[in-house]
Amino acid sequence: AAAKKDGFASFMEKEINDQPDAVAQTLLGRNDGNGNLTLDELRVDPEVLKTINKIIVLACGTSAYAGQVAKYAIEHWCRIPTEVELSHEFRYRDPIVDEKTLIVSISQSGETMDTLMAVRYAREQGAKTVSICNTNGSTIPRESDAVLYTHAGPEIAVASTKAFLAQITATYLLGLYLAQLRGNLFQGQIKDILAELAKTPAKIATVIANAGQIKDLAHSMAETRTVLFLGRHVGYPVAMEGALKLKELAYIHAEGFAAGELKHGPIALIEEGQAVIVVVPSPRGRDSLHAKVVSNIQEVRARGAKTIVIAEEGDESVREFAEHVFYIPETSTLLAPLLATVPLQIFALELATAKGYDVDQPRNLAKSVTVE
Ligand code: G6P
């Protein structure tokens, strides 16, 4: 087993380091370089994909957070109403599903029973089902109409890392494909987004190479009892994924909140010394999101929070309100989760390591949950 870790102390550390490759492999061969998606394996009749009027993403755990990220991109690019639902909640609420519904299931293992049962149910209702999956020939893709494989390579550590980034990448390819097919985006726009996606592996590598500071911080926080994560827009599911990693690996209470929701309740939790990790959107993004999140940092800081900020390189506006700032390379708002998640994974890995826990086999968890 030691050899397979490629000299890393854990599979998780190896898999975090595999991430540039996981994203690159998932992009490989899926466009012609001119803004045309070539998803040959996606064997759903294009005429059918043109007529769908709703997408429901079904997944559990980390894969469900990938789905939440995907919702922002798919709705923005394709103008198709997109819901994301935990597989185990879906079936029991009498969901509205018909022939014009596209189900996108996301599963690293392809064997998660909750997701398999939800996909079966949706198919029975006449929906078209596409599986985004990391495991060749597994059950969920076999029972779906089509599959778009993520090519992250085998993921051994129970807590998902590289599969998550590959899932986001794959859902983006699917979104761009639908936008191409349905004429929602110009070819030039798709080409630009694909070109930017192609640059992300190198940027992920930069984040990993610059992680020394976040590792030191994690080790200094081994005694922390609770950590709050804030994010907005695509940064919101990133915040929830950061919190999940900390629960899974370090057994620390952690919660991810939508930054805008802070004033509606969670701000009551802030007291002197409370650690708050904030995922800040790019200052170059739309809709003054950046300014709103920066003011959230101020609000928690004013109430004594220890503020730890993930921001875009060159964003000096956060410095005066942040105890620690970790910079990620510039990218567009929608692609930022592929970068911003990485320091949060490393933070959880290092904090759990500092506490002496087995990061590959956290207590009570299984890599693949094959019971309902
Ligand atoms: C388990 C794992 C999680 C994973 C979830 C969904 O709970 O511990 O890491 O995110 O299942 O797994 P899937 O294989 O369907 O993505």
Residues whose N, C-alpha, C, O or C-beta is under 5 A from the ligand:
A	BS01	G6P	C60 G61 T62 S63 I106 S107 Q108 S109 G110 T112 V158 A159 S160 L365 A366 K367 S368 V369
